[in-house]
Amino acid sequence: MKLQDFDFDLPERLIATRPASPRSSARLLVAEGDVMSDAVVSDLTRWLRPGDRLVLNDTRVIPARLSGLRRRAGPEGETESRIEVTLLEPRANGCWAALLKPLKRIRDGEVITFSDALSATLVARADGQGLLRFNLMGEDFDAALAEAGAMPLPPYIAARRPADARDKEDYQTVWARNPGAVAAPTASLHFDAALLAALEQHGVTFTHVTLHVGAGTFLPVKVEDVTTHKMHAEWGEVSVQAAQEILATKAAGGRIIPVGTTALRLIETAARDGFGPWRGETDIFIYPGFEFRMADALMTNFHLPKSTLMMLVSALMGAERIRDIYAHAIAEEYRFFSYGDASLLLPARA
């Protein structure tokens, strides 16, 4: 299975840099078996059935992009350097792994000041990353980070424009509640209160799970034989209540439909040894040939060429079918990637 098998040409004009407004007005490409339909997200009740259950990732994106100053005393007085920081993940020792640019300008033990309230000390470095110990913890840290930080927009958006105040709302789901992600579960960004109410009235139910999306979600696949690719690990949890709800829906004949690849990866991780409550780090890699045990369908955005997410949707729908779906999306000028439009993928078996 070669990396080139998951490549396609995407016109740059189709890369979205702002989301649709209102959220549920984004376009929706429904692929149901061999049939494709063009719709909008607010039309979901046309394809979802009473008794279906949507699995929603309730992770909350933290404002993980920080810009600070490193000050150093020298023989000719104090010098300053601007240091750009992207937080990656918390560590058990209370520190944060982070990308620092430029890393070479700061020494271990030096302090970066981000605001009057927030600063961090570089305590170690390895593999191009730094380990930062902040001056605050808990709610004090969260509050100071909210003031000083910016949303960690994906690289393909950040290269086109900086994050701004709009992104603090746009790049967050309406049900976000557990802080820890440095990237959004973007298929969920299409939902608003009105759509959730319409789905509930239609008889669709919801289950919340948590997967803290890491920056590794944007790492490119560098191996030609994709089966040898190693996924980054991300922390997640399927609670006792979530597991009971999903199993009850299965037993009643309803469909389990994750909203986003993160929710799908999490429930399939929990199903590897018999589905039930689960908590820990997952590095599950889903590519064609994978046996789905819990997910019957998937709502997701349109993904990058040669990405692990292209491999995941190819596993669900079949590689040839996904090529047809993406060709249709490009021909009809759907908007791609994190702030783009959505697809509802319903395999023939669903």
N, C-alpha and C positions, 0 to 999 in steps of 0.2 A: 504494500500500500504506500504510494509515493505522495510526497507533499504536493507535487504539481497537480495531482488529481483534485485538489481542493482550491485551485486558483481560478480566478475569473477577472475580466477587465471591468473596472468600475469608473465611470466618468466622475471626475472630482466634484462636479457641480451637484452630485447627488449626496454628498457628505453633509449631513445636517449640523449646523453650529448653534441653532436654537430649537427648542421643542415647539410642537404645535400648541396653540392656545385657542380654546380650552384644551386641556390634556386629551380628553376623549374624542376630540375632533381629528386626531391623527388618522391617517389611512390604515386600513387593515386588509392584508391579502390573506384570504382564507383558502387553504389547500386541503380539500376534503377528498381523500382517495385520489382519483384521477381528475377531479374537477377543481378549477380555480375560480374564485369570485373576488371582485374588487368591492370593498366596503369601507366603512370607518369604524373605529373602535367602539363607538357608542351603539353599533349594530350587533354587539356580541350576543345578545339574547336570541338572535336569529339562528345561531349555531350551537349555543349551549343549551343543555336540556335541564329541566327540573331534576334534582338529584345529583347533578354534577358537582364536584368540589374543586374549587381553585385553591392551589397551595401558594401562599404569599410569603415572600422573604421580608421579615420585619426589621432587618438590619438598618441602622441609621448611619449615614455617611458623615464622617467628621470633617471639619475644615482643615484638611491635612497639609495644605500648602502654606508655608511660612517664609517670610523674608525678614532677615535680621542682620545685625551688625556684630562683627568681631572686632574688638578694640585691643590693641597691643602696644605696650610702652616700648620705646626704643631709644637709642642714643640721640636721635633728633626729635624726640617727642612722641606723642601717641599717634598711631596710624589706625585707620579703619578699613575694613573690608566687608562688602556686602556678601552674605551667605544665604543662598536659597535652599530651603529644606522641604522635603516631601516625606512625611511620616509614613512608614510602611506597616508596622505592627508593634503592639506592646509586647514586652518580654516579662517573664515571671519575676525578674528582679526589680520591676518597677520602671525600667528604662524603656525607651522606644528605639527600634531599628528605623533608620532613616537614610534617604539619599541626600547628600550635601553637595552643593555646587558653588564654588569649586572646593572639593575636599582637601586639595593640597594647600590651601591657604590657612587652614586651621590646624592647630596642634592639639593632641590629647591634653585634657585639663583646662582648655580655654573655654570661655563662656560666650555664647551667642545671645544677644538681647533682641527680643522680638517686640516688646512693648514695655510700658512702665511696670506691668504686672508679671509678664512672662519672660523667662530666660531658660537656657539649658546649657549644660556642660557636656562637652564631648568626652566620653570616658573610654572609648575604644573604637577601633575600626577594623573591618575585615571584608574582603570580597567587594570592595568598592562602596561599602556602606559604612555608616557611622552608628554608634550607640550613644544616645542622648539621655541624660538624666535631667528632668525638668525641676524647677524650683517649687512647683506646686503639684498637688495630687488631688484625686477625687473630683468633687464638684467645683472646687476652686480652679483646678486645671481645666475642666470642661468650659467654665465661664470665660476664663482668660483666652483659651483657644478659640472660642466662638468670636471673640472680639478681634483677635490678631490674625486668625487664619483665613484662608480662602478655600473654596471648594476645589478638590483635586480633579479638574476636568481631564478627560482622556487626552493622550498626547496629540491626536489628530484634531482636536478642537483647540487645545492650548497653543498649538503651533499657529493657529489662525487668529486667536484673540485671547486676551486675559480673562480670567474669571471675574465676575462682578457681582453686585448685590442681587441681581435677578437669579443667579445660579444657586444661591443659598436656598431658594425655594424650588426652583426648577429641577435641581439635581437631587431631590429628596422625594421619596414616596409619601403619600398622604397617611400611610399607616406606620411610618418609621418610628421605632421606639427603643431599639437596643444599639447604642453607639458602638462603633468599632470598624466600620467599613471605610476603605479609602477609594472605593468606586461604587457606583450605584447599581442596584439590580434594575437595569434600565427598562425592561419590558413593563415593569410595575409603574413607571412614570406616566403611563397612559391612563391611569385610573384616577377618577375624582369622586367626590361624594355622591354626585347624581348617578354616575354609572354604578357604583357599589349598591346604591339603593334600588336601582332598576333590576340588577342581577338578583338581589335578595328577594325582591317581590316575585321574580320569575321562578324562584325555587332553587337557585344556585347557592351553595354554601361555601364557607371560607375557612381555611386552616392557616395559622401563622407558624412559620418555622424561622430559624435564624441561621444565616450563613454570612459571616463577615467577609465581604469581597475584598481581596487583596490586590495590590498593584501588579502582581504577577499575572493577572488576567489579561494584561496588555502585552505580555512578553511574546515575542515571535517564536514560532517553531523553527528550529535551526537544523534539524536532522532531516535527511531525505526520506528515510524509512520512518514514517510517522509512528509506527508501533513502538519505536524505541524512545519516543519523547517522554520526558519526566515532567509531570504536572507540579505546579507549586501547591503547597498545602494551605488550606484555609480552615478556620475554626467554625464549627456549626453545631446546632442542637435541634433535635426533634424531641419535643417534650412528651410526657406521658399522655397529656390531653390531645396533642396533635396526632400522635400515633393511633390513639383510640378513634379519633374522628375519621382518619383516613381508612382504617380497617373497617369501620362501620359502613362507610360509603362503598367500599369494595364489596362487602358482603351483601349490600342492598342492590348491587348492580349498577351503581353510579360510576361515572368516569372520574379519574384523578388527573387533573390538568394543572401542572405547575405553571405559574406565571414567571417566566425567565429560566434561563439555564442554571442559575445558582440554586433555585429551589428544586429543580429536577435532579441536579447532581447530588444534593443533600439527601433527598428521599431515596434515591437509588443506592447511595452509600449505606443508609440505614437498612436497606433491604438485602444486603449481600449475604447476611447470615440469618435470614428470617426477619421480617420487618417488625420493628418495635422502637421504643424510645432509644435515642442515640445522642451522644455528646462527645466531641473530640475534633481532631483535625482530619480532613479528607483531602486526598490527592487523586481521587478517582478520575480516570481518563476514559471518556466515552467516544468511541469511533466505530465505524461500520463493522458489524459482527457482534456488537454488544447486545446482551439479552436484557431487555427492559422488564423489570418485575413489578414496578408500581405505577409509573407514568403511562397514561393511555394516550395523551396528546400533549401539546406544548404551545403556549403563547410566547413569542420571542421577537426581538428586533431582527434586523438584517445585519449580518456579521461580516467581519473583515475577511478578505481572501486569505487562504492558507492558514487560518486560525484554528485553534482547537474547538471553537464553537461551530465553525463550519463542519468539522468532523462530527460533532455531536448531532447536529440537525440531519446530517447525512446518515447517521446511524438510525435515527428515528424514522425518516421518510424514505431512505434509499438514496444513494449518491446520484443516480441518474434523475430521479424525481426532483431532488434539490436543485440540480443544474437547471431544470426546466422552470422551477419556481423562481429562481434568481434571475434567469433570463427574462421572465415575464415582469418581474419587479423593476429591472433596469429599463426595459422597453416602455413601461408605463410610468417611469420616473418616480418611483417610490423613493423616499428619503432614507438614507442608510445610517447605521451605527447608533451610538448611545442616545442622541436626541432625535433619531429618525422615526420612521413609521414601524408598524408591527406586522407580524404574521401569526396566524392561527394554524398550526400544523396538526391535522387530524389524519393519522394513518388509516389505511383501509380497514384495519382491524378495530378502529375506534368507532 
